[in-house]
């Protein structure tokens, strides 16, 4: 059994064991976990496609939960818009089932979800509480509704960096953005108001018995204050003070990614060109044993989906920095009917950002083949990256093969004069390429596309 991957969880530590994920339940929680299985709670979550298939194992000495390992791990700040939206809706569906079985949720943040075969699945059984139904509404708003609302009308970087930095979007900052007039009021008064609003939002979904017990205990010497807070709590259960989860779900389902992006509508229609057919043909010819691929700058994933259809590849990861393109591909292609898998991730592979406690992109997205098609000229001539740096980055992702196109005419389009710097030529590209990869095939596929197929040199 491998090293524990649990950061902080009193239910039990989590381990990787080959292609399985194992959670060994602490003695004090064994009865609770067994109850969740026996009462039908876990079965209903599994049958509703809300959590992965989880197996309960009792060996006489301990209680163990086992599930299949899900890969690749895609973090919340890398997800397409509609994947995060699906996670939000599923949390609210989970809350309804929790209410039915009188089970609480200690947390519900988006880091508890993994994307698997086009479905967002909630994987943290340790977040279910033994103390009756309650729902962490503030955390839900900060993890899902606030980010989705702001992202829907264009504040993408604001949202992405908040999910990376804190995992949530700050409560007060959302309202300062949503209601600009608050910025002109006294800061202390606004902060106090938003603090109490946050508390009020959560009261409706806090366990009633526990809350009343805490109020009675805290103010047992002051009957007036005790009655005031009990009245305050009861008022919070009614509109307009309370947040209604079904209403919130309807609001989230209506949110759409309205941002206009550079490459979001690049493929208005798609057909297999002769160039694409060649790439598929050479994948079968040179890489027939390959199972996993990653495509950089894959846009909406049309070619990548066809690679799955027509080659032995079992899984392909489509990377792009354009959120609209990635989201379109996710909605169109991610839910395949066969057993093959396509994943869409939004991040800048030239400047990847991760936390020290997260796994690197090189490990999570490591593949048998790297595709970098019609991409290099943008990164060299427009963004100013060096060829040495880009090839060394591609090399970190591939176990074996690379398909990469050199564009000898640069950022040229038909009818426009060719304008490339003197250093930008195929000899320059080829000499740098051969430092990192052995050449299998070179072919000019179109006027401005020369395909190089290579395999990784030994270190």
C-alpha positions as a Markdown table, in Angstrom:
| # | Residue | x | y | z |
|---|---|---|---|---|
| 1 | Unk | 0.0 | 0.0 | 0.0 |
| 2 | Unk | 1.4 | 3.4 | -1.0 |
| 3 | Unk | 1.9 | 6.6 | 0.9 |
| 4 | Unk | -1.1 | 8.3 | 2.4 |
| 5 | Unk | -2.5 | 11.1 | 0.2 |
| 6 | Unk | -4.9 | 12.5 | 2.8 |
| 7 | Unk | -4.3 | 16.1 | 3.9 |
| 8 | Unk | -6.7 | 16.2 | 6.8 |
| 9 | Unk | -9.5 | 13.8 | 7.3 |
| 10 | Unk | -10.7 | 12.2 | 10.5 |
| 11 | Unk | -12.7 | 9.5 | 8.7 |
| 12 | Unk | -9.6 | 7.7 | 7.5 |
| 13 | Unk | -6.5 | 7.9 | 5.5 |
| 14 | Unk | -6.5 | 7.5 | 1.7 |
| 15 | Unk | -3.9 | 5.5 | -0.2 |
| 16 | Unk | -3.1 | 4.6 | -3.8 |
| 17 | Unk | -2.6 | 0.9 | -4.4 |
| 18 | Unk | -1.9 | 0.3 | -8.1 |
| 19 | Unk | -5.0 | 1.3 | -10.0 |
| 20 | Unk | -7.1 | 1.3 | -6.8 |
| 21 | Unk | -7.8 | 4.0 | -4.3 |
| 22 | Unk | -8.1 | 2.7 | -0.7 |
| 23 | Unk | -9.6 | 4.5 | 2.3 |
| 24 | Unk | -9.0 | 2.7 | 5.6 |
| 25 | Unk | -11.7 | 3.8 | 8.0 |
| 26 | Unk | -10.8 | 4.9 | 11.5 |
| 27 | Unk | -12.4 | 2.7 | 14.2 |
| 28 | Unk | -14.7 | 5.4 | 15.6 |
| 29 | Unk | -16.3 | 5.9 | 12.1 |
| 30 | Unk | -16.7 | 2.3 | 11.0 |
| 31 | Unk | -20.3 | 2.1 | 12.2 |
| 32 | Unk | -21.2 | 5.3 | 10.5 |
| 33 | Unk | -19.7 | 4.3 | 7.1 |
| 34 | Unk | -21.4 | 0.8 | 7.3 |
| 35 | Unk | -24.7 | 2.6 | 8.0 |
| 36 | Unk | -24.3 | 4.8 | 4.9 |
| 37 | Unk | -24.0 | 1.7 | 2.8 |
| 38 | Unk | -26.8 | -0.3 | 4.6 |
| 39 | Unk | -29.4 | 2.4 | 4.5 |
| 40 | Unk | -29.2 | 2.8 | 0.7 |
| 41 | Unk | -27.5 | 6.3 | 0.8 |
| 42 | Unk | -24.4 | 5.3 | -1.1 |
| 43 | Unk | -26.3 | 3.1 | -3.6 |
| 44 | Unk | -28.6 | 6.1 | -4.5 |
| 45 | Unk | -25.6 | 8.4 | -5.0 |
| 46 | Unk | -23.9 | 5.8 | -7.2 |
| 47 | Unk | -27.0 | 5.0 | -9.2 |
| 48 | Unk | -27.6 | 8.7 | -9.8 |
| 49 | Unk | -24.1 | 9.1 | -11.3 |
| 50 | Unk | -23.1 | 11.5 | -8.5 |
| 51 | Unk | -20.2 | 9.5 | -7.0 |
| 52 | Unk | -18.0 | 6.7 | -8.5 |
| 53 | Unk | -18.7 | 3.0 | -7.7 |
| 54 | Unk | -17.4 | 2.5 | -4.2 |
| 55 | Unk | -16.9 | -0.9 | -2.6 |
| 56 | Unk | -17.2 | -1.6 | 1.1 |
| 57 | Unk | -14.7 | -4.3 | 2.3 |
| 58 | Unk | -14.9 | -5.8 | 5.8 |
| 59 | Unk | -12.1 | -8.2 | 6.6 |
| 60 | Unk | -13.0 | -8.8 | 10.3 |
| 61 | Unk | -10.2 | -6.5 | 11.5 |
| 62 | Unk | -11.0 | -3.2 | 9.6 |
| 63 | Unk | -13.4 | -1.5 | 7.3 |
| 64 | Unk | -12.0 | -0.4 | 3.9 |
| 65 | Unk | -13.5 | 1.6 | 1.0 |
| 66 | Unk | -12.2 | 0.8 | -2.4 |
| 67 | Unk | -12.7 | 2.6 | -5.8 |
| 68 | Unk | -11.0 | 2.5 | -9.1 |
| 69 | Unk | -8.3 | 5.2 | -9.6 |
| 70 | Unk | -9.5 | 8.1 | -11.8 |
| 71 | Unk | -6.9 | 9.6 | -14.2 |
| 72 | Unk | -6.0 | 12.2 | -15.3 |
| 73 | Unk | -6.6 | 14.4 | -12.3 |
| 74 | Unk | -7.9 | 17.7 | -13.5 |
| 75 | Unk | -8.0 | 20.5 | -10.9 |
| 76 | Unk | -10.9 | 23.0 | -10.6 |
| 77 | Unk | -8.9 | 25.9 | -12.1 |
| 78 | Unk | -8.3 | 23.8 | -15.2 |
| 79 | Unk | -11.9 | 22.7 | -15.8 |
| 80 | Unk | -14.1 | 23.8 | -18.7 |
| 81 | Unk | -17.0 | 26.1 | -17.7 |
| 82 | Unk | -19.7 | 23.5 | -18.1 |
| 83 | Unk | -17.7 | 20.9 | -16.1 |
| 84 | Unk | -17.7 | 23.2 | -13.1 |
| 85 | Unk | -21.3 | 24.0 | -13.7 |
| 86 | Unk | -22.2 | 20.3 | -13.8 |
| 87 | Unk | -20.3 | 19.9 | -10.5 |
| 88 | Unk | -22.4 | 22.7 | -8.9 |
| 89 | Unk | -25.7 | 21.1 | -10.0 |
| 90 | Unk | -24.5 | 17.7 | -8.8 |
| 91 | Unk | -23.7 | 19.1 | -5.3 |
| 92 | Unk | -27.2 | 20.3 | -5.0 |
| 93 | Unk | -28.5 | 16.9 | -6.1 |
| 94 | Unk | -26.3 | 15.3 | -3.5 |
| 95 | Unk | -27.8 | 17.7 | -0.9 |
| 96 | Unk | -31.3 | 16.6 | -1.7 |
| 97 | Unk | -30.3 | 13.0 | -1.2 |
| 98 | Unk | -28.5 | 13.9 | 2.1 |
| 99 | Unk | -31.7 | 15.5 | 3.3 |
| 100 | Unk | -33.7 | 12.4 | 2.4 |
| 101 | Unk | -31.4 | 10.2 | 4.6 |
| 102 | Unk | -30.7 | 12.9 | 7.3 |
| 103 | Unk | -27.0 | 13.0 | 6.4 |
| 104 | Unk | -24.9 | 16.2 | 6.6 |
| 105 | Unk | -22.1 | 17.6 | 4.5 |
| 106 | Unk | -19.1 | 19.0 | 6.3 |
| 107 | Unk | -17.8 | 20.6 | 3.0 |
| 108 | Unk | -18.7 | 20.5 | -0.7 |
| 109 | Unk | -15.9 | 22.4 | -2.5 |
| 110 | Unk | -15.0 | 21.8 | -6.1 |
| 111 | Unk | -11.7 | 20.0 | -5.2 |
| 112 | Unk | -13.9 | 17.1 | -4.0 |
| 113 | Unk | -14.8 | 16.4 | -7.7 |
| 114 | Unk | -12.9 | 14.5 | -10.4 |
| 115 | Unk | -13.8 | 14.5 | -14.1 |
| 116 | Unk | -14.2 | 10.9 | -15.5 |
| 117 | Unk | -15.4 | 9.9 | -18.9 |
| 118 | Unk | -17.3 | 13.2 | -19.4 |
| 119 | Unk | -19.0 | 13.1 | -15.9 |
| 120 | Unk | -18.1 | 15.1 | -12.8 |
| 121 | Unk | -18.0 | 12.7 | -9.8 |
| 122 | Unk | -17.9 | 13.6 | -6.1 |
| 123 | Unk | -15.1 | 11.5 | -4.6 |
| 124 | Unk | -14.9 | 12.6 | -0.9 |
| 125 | Unk | -17.0 | 10.2 | 1.2 |
| 126 | Unk | -15.2 | 11.7 | 4.3 |
| 127 | Unk | -17.2 | 15.0 | 3.8 |
| 128 | Unk | -20.5 | 13.3 | 4.9 |
| 129 | Unk | -21.4 | 14.0 | 8.5 |
| 130 | Unk | -23.0 | 11.8 | 11.1 |
| 131 | Unk | -24.8 | 14.7 | 12.9 |
| 132 | Unk | -27.9 | 15.1 | 10.8 |
| 133 | Unk | -28.7 | 17.1 | 7.7 |
| 134 | Unk | -26.8 | 20.3 | 7.2 |
| 135 | Unk | -25.4 | 21.9 | 4.0 |
| 136 | Unk | -22.4 | 24.3 | 3.8 |
| 137 | Unk | -24.2 | 26.9 | 1.7 |
| 138 | Unk | -21.5 | 29.6 | 2.1 |
| 139 | Unk | -18.8 | 27.3 | 0.8 |
| 140 | Unk | -21.1 | 26.2 | -2.1 |
| 141 | Unk | -21.7 | 29.9 | -3.1 |
| 142 | Unk | -17.9 | 30.6 | -3.0 |
| 143 | Unk | -16.9 | 27.4 | -4.8 |
| 144 | Unk | -19.5 | 27.3 | -7.5 |
| 145 | Unk | -22.1 | 30.1 | -7.9 |
| 146 | Unk | -19.8 | 33.1 | -7.4 |
| 147 | Unk | -17.1 | 31.7 | -9.8 |
| 148 | Unk | -19.7 | 30.6 | -12.5 |
| 149 | Unk | -21.6 | 33.8 | -12.3 |
| 150 | Unk | -18.6 | 36.0 | -12.8 |
| 151 | Unk | -17.0 | 33.7 | -15.4 |
| 152 | Unk | -20.2 | 33.7 | -17.4 |
| 153 | Unk | -19.8 | 37.4 | -18.3 |
| 154 | Unk | -16.0 | 37.4 | -18.8 |
| 155 | Unk | -14.1 | 37.6 | -15.5 |
| 156 | Unk | -12.2 | 34.4 | -16.3 |
| 157 | Unk | -8.8 | 35.2 | -14.9 |
| 158 | Unk | -10.3 | 36.6 | -11.7 |
| 159 | Unk | -12.2 | 33.3 | -11.2 |
| 160 | Unk | -9.3 | 31.0 | -12.3 |
| 161 | Unk | -6.8 | 32.6 | -10.0 |
| 162 | Unk | -9.2 | 32.6 | -7.0 |
| 163 | Unk | -9.8 | 28.8 | -7.5 |
| 164 | Unk | -6.1 | 28.2 | -7.8 |
| 165 | Unk | -5.1 | 30.4 | -4.8 |
| 166 | Unk | -7.9 | 29.7 | -2.2 |
| 167 | Unk | -10.1 | 27.2 | -3.9 |
| 168 | Unk | -13.1 | 29.6 | -3.4 |
| 169 | Unk | -14.1 | 33.1 | -4.4 |
| 170 | Unk | -14.1 | 35.6 | -1.5 |
| 171 | Unk | -17.6 | 36.4 | -0.3 |
| 172 | Unk | -17.2 | 40.1 | 0.1 |
| 173 | Unk | -15.3 | 40.6 | -3.2 |
| 174 | Unk | -18.2 | 38.9 | -5.1 |
| 175 | Unk | -20.7 | 41.4 | -3.8 |
| 176 | Unk | -18.3 | 44.4 | -4.4 |
| 177 | Unk | -18.1 | 43.3 | -8.0 |
| 178 | Unk | -21.8 | 42.4 | -8.3 |
| 179 | Unk | -23.0 | 45.6 | -6.7 |
| 180 | Unk | -20.5 | 48.4 | -7.5 |
| 181 | Unk | -22.3 | 51.0 | -5.4 |
| 182 | Unk | -21.1 | 49.1 | -2.2 |
| 183 | Unk | -17.6 | 50.3 | -3.0 |
| 184 | Unk | -18.6 | 53.9 | -2.3 |
| 185 | Unk | -20.0 | 53.1 | 1.2 |
| 186 | Unk | -18.0 | 53.0 | 4.4 |
| 187 | Unk | -15.8 | 49.9 | 4.2 |
| 188 | Unk | -16.2 | 48.8 | 7.8 |
| 189 | Unk | -20.0 | 49.0 | 7.6 |
| 190 | Unk | -20.1 | 47.0 | 4.3 |
| 191 | Unk | -17.7 | 44.4 | 5.7 |
| 192 | Unk | -19.9 | 44.0 | 8.8 |
| 193 | Unk | -23.1 | 43.8 | 6.7 |
| 194 | Unk | -21.6 | 41.1 | 4.4 |
| 195 | Unk | -20.3 | 39.2 | 7.4 |
| 196 | Unk | -23.7 | 38.9 | 8.9 |
| 197 | Unk | -25.3 | 38.3 | 5.5 |
| 198 | Unk | -23.0 | 35.3 | 5.1 |
| 199 | Unk | -24.0 | 34.0 | 8.5 |
| 200 | Unk | -27.7 | 34.5 | 7.7 |
| 201 | Unk | -27.3 | 32.6 | 4.4 |
| 202 | Unk | -26.0 | 29.6 | 6.2 |
| 203 | Unk | -28.5 | 29.3 | 9.1 |
| 204 | Unk | -31.2 | 27.7 | 7.0 |
| 205 | Unk | -28.9 | 24.8 | 6.2 |
| 206 | Unk | -27.3 | 24.3 | 9.6 |
| 207 | Unk | -28.4 | 21.4 | 11.7 |
| 208 | Unk | -31.4 | 22.7 | 13.6 |
| 209 | Unk | -30.9 | 20.7 | 16.8 |
| 210 | Unk | -27.2 | 21.4 | 17.1 |
| 211 | Unk | -27.7 | 25.2 | 16.4 |
| 212 | Unk | -30.5 | 25.5 | 19.0 |
| 213 | Unk | -28.4 | 23.6 | 21.5 |
| 214 | Unk | -25.4 | 25.9 | 20.9 |
| 215 | Unk | -27.7 | 29.0 | 21.4 |
| 216 | Unk | -29.1 | 27.6 | 24.6 |
| 217 | Unk | -25.7 | 26.8 | 25.9 |
| 218 | Unk | -24.0 | 30.1 | 25.0 |
| 219 | Unk | -26.8 | 32.3 | 26.4 |
| 220 | Unk | -28.1 | 30.1 | 29.2 |
| 221 | Unk | -27.4 | 33.0 | 31.7 |
| 222 | Unk | -29.1 | 35.6 | 29.5 |
| 223 | Unk | -32.7 | 34.7 | 28.6 |
| 224 | Unk | -33.3 | 37.9 | 26.6 |
| 225 | Unk | -30.3 | 37.3 | 24.3 |
| 226 | Unk | -31.2 | 33.6 | 24.0 |
| 227 | Unk | -34.7 | 34.4 | 22.9 |
| 228 | Unk | -33.4 | 37.0 | 20.5 |
| 229 | Unk | -31.1 | 34.6 | 18.7 |
| 230 | Unk | -33.6 | 31.9 | 18.6 |
| 231 | Unk | -36.1 | 34.3 | 17.0 |
| 232 | Unk | -33.4 | 35.5 | 14.6 |
| 233 | Unk | -32.7 | 31.9 | 13.6 |
| 234 | Unk | -36.4 | 31.1 | 13.0 |
| 235 | Unk | -36.8 | 34.3 | 10.9 |
| 236 | Unk | -33.8 | 33.2 | 8.8 |
| 237 | Unk | -35.7 | 30.1 | 7.6 |
| 238 | Unk | -38.2 | 32.2 | 5.6 |
| 239 | Unk | -38.0 | 34.2 | 2.5 |
| 240 | Unk | -36.5 | 36.7 | 1.7 |
| 241 | Unk | -33.8 | 35.8 | 4.3 |
| 242 | Unk | -33.2 | 32.2 | 3.3 |
| 243 | Unk | -31.5 | 30.8 | 0.1 |
| 244 | Unk | -33.7 | 28.2 | -1.6 |
| 245 | Unk | -31.6 | 25.4 | -3.1 |
| 246 | Unk | -34.0 | 24.6 | -6.0 |
| 247 | Unk | -34.1 | 28.3 | -7.0 |
| 248 | Unk | -30.3 | 28.4 | -6.8 |
| 249 | Unk | -30.0 | 25.3 | -9.0 |
| 250 | Unk | -32.3 | 26.9 | -11.7 |
| 251 | Unk | -30.1 | 30.0 | -11.7 |
| 252 | Unk | -26.9 | 27.9 | -12.2 |
| 253 | Unk | -28.5 | 25.9 | -15.0 |
| 254 | Unk | -29.2 | 29.1 | -16.9 |
| 255 | Unk | -25.6 | 30.4 | -16.7 |
| 256 | Unk | -23.8 | 30.2 | -20.0 |
| 257 | Unk | -20.2 | 31.1 | -21.0 |
| 258 | Unk | -20.8 | 34.3 | -22.9 |
| 259 | Unk | -17.2 | 35.4 | -23.2 |
| 260 | Unk | -15.9 | 36.2 | -26.8 |
| 261 | Unk | -12.5 | 34.6 | -27.4 |
| 262 | Unk | -10.0 | 34.6 | -30.2 |
| 263 | Unk | -10.3 | 30.9 | -31.1 |
| 264 | Unk | -13.7 | 30.0 | -29.7 |
| 265 | Unk | -15.4 | 29.7 | -33.1 |
| 266 | Unk | -12.3 | 28.7 | -35.2 |
| 267 | Unk | -14.0 | 25.4 | -36.3 |
| 268 | Unk | -17.5 | 26.6 | -37.2 |
| 269 | Unk | -17.8 | 23.3 | -39.2 |
| 270 | Unk | -15.4 | 20.4 | -39.4 |
| 271 | Unk | -14.5 | 17.8 | -42.0 |
| 272 | Unk | -11.5 | 15.5 | -42.3 |
| 273 | Unk | -9.0 | 17.2 | -44.6 |
| 274 | Unk | -6.3 | 15.3 | -46.4 |
| 275 | Unk | -3.9 | 16.7 | -43.8 |
| 276 | Unk | -5.9 | 15.3 | -40.9 |
| 277 | Unk | -6.2 | 11.9 | -42.7 |
| 278 | Unk | -2.4 | 11.7 | -43.0 |
| 279 | Unk | -2.0 | 12.4 | -39.2 |
| 280 | Unk | -4.4 | 9.6 | -38.4 |
| 281 | Unk | -2.7 | 7.3 | -40.9 |
| 282 | Unk | 0.8 | 8.0 | -39.5 |
| 283 | Unk | -0.5 | 7.5 | -35.9 |
| 284 | Unk | -1.6 | 4.0 | -36.9 |
| 285 | Unk | 1.6 | 3.4 | -38.8 |
| 286 | Unk | 4.3 | 4.6 | -36.4 |
| 287 | Unk | 2.5 | 4.5 | -33.0 |
| 288 | Unk | 0.1 | 1.6 | -33.1 |
| 289 | Unk | 0.9 | 0.5 | -29.5 |
| 290 | Unk | 0.3 | 4.0 | -28.1 |
| 291 | Unk | -2.7 | 4.3 | -25.7 |
| 292 | Unk | -2.6 | 7.8 | -24.3 |
| 293 | Unk | -2.0 | 11.1 | -26.1 |
| 294 | Unk | -2.1 | 14.8 | -25.3 |
| 295 | Unk | -2.8 | 17.5 | -27.9 |
| 296 | Unk | -1.6 | 21.0 | -27.3 |
| 297 | Unk | -3.6 | 23.9 | -28.7 |
| 298 | Unk | -6.2 | 21.3 | -29.6 |
| 299 | Unk | -9.0 | 23.9 | -29.7 |
| 300 | Unk | -12.4 | 22.1 | -29.8 |
| 301 | Unk | -11.0 | 18.6 | -30.2 |
| 302 | Unk | -12.4 | 17.6 | -33.6 |
| 303 | Unk | -9.3 | 15.9 | -34.8 |
| 304 | Unk | -8.6 | 14.4 | -31.4 |
| 305 | Unk | -12.0 | 12.8 | -31.3 |
| 306 | Unk | -11.4 | 11.3 | -34.8 |
| 307 | Unk | -8.0 | 10.0 | -33.6 |
| 308 | Unk | -9.9 | 8.1 | -30.9 |
| 309 | Unk | -12.4 | 6.8 | -33.5 |
| 310 | Unk | -9.8 | 5.6 | -36.0 |
| 311 | Unk | -6.7 | 4.6 | -34.0 |
| 312 | Unk | -5.7 | 2.3 | -31.1 |
| 313 | Unk | -5.6 | 5.3 | -28.7 |
| 314 | Unk | -7.7 | 4.8 | -25.7 |
| 315 | Unk | -7.4 | 8.2 | -24.1 |
| 316 | Unk | -6.6 | 11.7 | -25.3 |
| 317 | Unk | -6.2 | 15.0 | -23.4 |
| 318 | Unk | -7.0 | 18.2 | -25.3 |
| 319 | Unk | -5.3 | 21.3 | -24.0 |
| 320 | Unk | -6.0 | 24.8 | -25.0 |
| 321 | Unk | -5.9 | 28.2 | -23.3 |
| 322 | Unk | -9.1 | 29.3 | -25.0 |
| 323 | Unk | -12.0 | 28.7 | -22.6 |
| 324 | Unk | -14.7 | 29.0 | -25.3 |
| 325 | Unk | -13.1 | 26.4 | -27.6 |
| 326 | Unk | -12.4 | 24.0 | -24.7 |
| 327 | Unk | -15.9 | 24.3 | -23.4 |
| 328 | Unk | -17.5 | 23.7 | -26.8 |
| 329 | Unk | -15.4 | 20.5 | -27.2 |
| 330 | Unk | -16.3 | 19.3 | -23.7 |
| 331 | Unk | -20.0 | 19.7 | -24.4 |
| 332 | Unk | -19.8 | 18.1 | -27.9 |
| 333 | Unk | -17.3 | 15.2 | -27.4 |
| 334 | Unk | -16.6 | 14.3 | -23.8 |
| 335 | Unk | -19.5 | 11.9 | -23.2 |
| 336 | Unk | -18.5 | 9.1 | -25.6 |
| 337 | Unk | -20.6 | 5.9 | -26.0 |
| 338 | Unk | -17.6 | 3.6 | -26.3 |
| 339 | Unk | -15.0 | 3.0 | -23.6 |
| 340 | Unk | -12.5 | 5.5 | -25.0 |
| 341 | Unk | -11.9 | 8.8 | -23.1 |
| 342 | Unk | -11.4 | 12.4 | -24.2 |
| 343 | Unk | -10.6 | 15.1 | -21.6 |
| 344 | Unk | -10.5 | 18.9 | -22.1 |
| 345 | Unk | -8.2 | 21.0 | -19.9 |
| 346 | Unk | -7.8 | 24.8 | -20.0 |
| 347 | Unk | -4.4 | 26.0 | -18.9 |
| 348 | Unk | -1.3 | 27.7 | -20.3 |
| 349 | Unk | 1.2 | 24.9 | -20.9 |
| 350 | Unk | 4.0 | 27.5 | -21.6 |
| 351 | Unk | 3.6 | 28.9 | -18.2 |
| 352 | Unk | 1.9 | 26.3 | -16.0 |
| 353 | Unk | 0.9 | 27.3 | -12.5 |
| 354 | Unk | 0.4 | 24.8 | -9.7 |
| 355 | Unk | 0.5 | 24.7 | -5.9 |
| 356 | Unk | 3.3 | 22.8 | -4.1 |
| 357 | Unk | 0.8 | 20.3 | -2.9 |
| 358 | Unk | -0.6 | 19.5 | -6.3 |
| 359 | Unk | 0.8 | 17.0 | -8.8 |
| 360 | Unk | 2.6 | 18.6 | -11.7 |
| 361 | Unk | 1.0 | 18.8 | -15.2 |
| 362 | Unk | 4.0 | 16.7 | -16.5 |
| 363 | Unk | 3.0 | 13.8 | -14.3 |
| 364 | Unk | -0.8 | 14.1 | -14.6 |
| 365 | Unk | -0.9 | 14.6 | -18.4 |
| 366 | Unk | 2.1 | 12.4 | -19.3 |
| 367 | Unk | 1.3 | 10.6 | -22.5 |
| 368 | Unk | 2.6 | 8.2 | -25.2 |
| 369 | Unk | 2.2 | 10.8 | -27.9 |
| 370 | Unk | 2.4 | 14.6 | -27.9 |
| 371 | Unk | 0.6 | 16.4 | -30.8 |
| 372 | Unk | 1.5 | 20.1 | -31.4 |
| 373 | Unk | -0.2 | 20.9 | -34.7 |
| 374 | Unk | -0.4 | 24.4 | -36.3 |
| 375 | Unk | 0.7 | 25.8 | -33.0 |
| 376 | Unk | 4.5 | 26.5 | -33.0 |
| 377 | Unk | 4.5 | 29.6 | -35.2 |
| 378 | Unk | 2.1 | 31.4 | -32.8 |
| 379 | Unk | 4.3 | 30.7 | -29.8 |
| 380 | Unk | 7.5 | 31.6 | -31.5 |
| 381 | Unk | 6.5 | 34.7 | -33.6 |
| 382 | Unk | 3.6 | 36.1 | -31.6 |
| 383 | Unk | 4.3 | 35.2 | -28.0 |
| 384 | Unk | 8.1 | 35.2 | -28.1 |
| 385 | Unk | 8.9 | 31.8 | -26.6 |
| 386 | Unk | 12.2 | 30.2 | -27.6 |
| 387 | Unk | 12.1 | 27.0 | -29.7 |
| 388 | Unk | 14.5 | 25.3 | -27.2 |
| 389 | Unk | 12.1 | 26.0 | -24.3 |
| 390 | Unk | 9.0 | 24.8 | -26.2 |
| 391 | Unk | 10.6 | 21.5 | -27.4 |
| 392 | Unk | 11.9 | 20.8 | -23.9 |
| 393 | Unk | 8.4 | 21.4 | -22.5 |
| 394 | Unk | 6.9 | 19.0 | -25.0 |
| 395 | Unk | 9.6 | 16.4 | -24.1 |
| 396 | Unk | 8.5 | 16.5 | -20.5 |
| 397 | Unk | 5.0 | 15.3 | -21.4 |
| 398 | Unk | 5.8 | 12.5 | -23.9 |
| 399 | Unk | 6.9 | 9.0 | -23.0 |
| 400 | Unk | 7.8 | 8.3 | -26.6 |
| 401 | Unk | 6.4 | 10.1 | -29.7 |
| 402 | Unk | 5.8 | 13.6 | -30.9 |
| 403 | Unk | 3.8 | 14.9 | -33.9 |
| 404 | Unk | 4.7 | 18.6 | -34.5 |
| 405 | Unk | 4.2 | 20.9 | -37.4 |
| 406 | Unk | 6.5 | 23.6 | -38.6 |
| 407 | Unk | 4.9 | 26.5 | -40.5 |
| 408 | Unk | 7.6 | 27.8 | -42.9 |
| 409 | Unk | 5.5 | 30.9 | -43.9 |
| 410 | Unk | 4.9 | 31.8 | -40.2 |
| 411 | Unk | 1.7 | 33.7 | -39.4 |
| 412 | Unk | 0.8 | 33.8 | -43.1 |
| 413 | Unk | -2.7 | 33.5 | -44.6 |
| 414 | Unk | -3.4 | 33.2 | -48.3 |
| 415 | Unk | -3.4 | 36.6 | -50.1 |
| 416 | Unk | -1.1 | 38.3 | -47.5 |
| 417 | Unk | 2.6 | 39.0 | -48.0 |
| 418 | Unk | 5.0 | 36.6 | -46.3 |
| 419 | Unk | 6.8 | 38.3 | -43.4 |
| 420 | Unk | 9.1 | 36.2 | -41.3 |
| 421 | Unk | 12.4 | 37.0 | -39.6 |
| 422 | Unk | 15.6 | 35.6 | -41.1 |
| 423 | Unk | 16.2 | 33.2 | -38.2 |
| 424 | Unk | 12.8 | 31.6 | -38.7 |
| 425 | Unk | 13.4 | 28.7 | -41.2 |
| 426 | Unk | 13.2 | 25.0 | -41.3 |
| 427 | Unk | 16.9 | 24.5 | -40.8 |
| 428 | Unk | 16.7 | 26.3 | -37.5 |
| 429 | Unk | 13.6 | 24.2 | -36.5 |
| 430 | Unk | 15.1 | 20.9 | -37.6 |
| 431 | Unk | 18.4 | 21.3 | -35.8 |
| 432 | Unk | 16.7 | 22.1 | -32.5 |
| 433 | Unk | 14.2 | 19.3 | -33.0 |
| 434 | Unk | 17.0 | 16.7 | -33.5 |
| 435 | Unk | 18.5 | 17.7 | -30.2 |
| 436 | Unk | 15.5 | 16.3 | -28.4 |
| 437 | Unk | 13.9 | 13.7 | -30.8 |
| 438 | Unk | 15.0 | 11.2 | -33.4 |
| 439 | Unk | 13.2 | 11.7 | -36.7 |
| 440 | Unk | 10.8 | 9.1 | -38.0 |
| 441 | Unk | 9.1 | 11.1 | -40.7 |
| 442 | Unk | 9.1 | 14.5 | -42.4 |
| 443 | Unk | 6.4 | 15.4 | -44.9 |
| 444 | Unk | 5.0 | 18.6 | -46.3 |
| 445 | Unk | 1.2 | 18.2 | -45.8 |
| 446 | Unk | 0.1 | 21.7 | -47.0 |
| 447 | Unk | 1.8 | 24.9 | -48.3 |
| 448 | Unk | 2.4 | 26.2 | -44.8 |
| 449 | Unk | 2.5 | 22.9 | -42.8 |
| 450 | Unk | 5.5 | 20.5 | -42.5 |
| 451 | Unk | 4.9 | 17.6 | -40.3 |
| 452 | Unk | 7.7 | 16.1 | -38.2 |
| 453 | Unk | 7.2 | 12.8 | -36.4 |
| 454 | Unk | 9.8 | 11.8 | -33.9 |
| 455 | Unk | 10.6 | 9.7 | -30.9 |
| 456 | Unk | 12.2 | 10.8 | -27.6 |
| 457 | Unk | 15.9 | 10.6 | -27.3 |
| 458 | Unk | 17.2 | 8.8 | -24.3 |
| 459 | Unk | 18.4 | 11.1 | -21.5 |
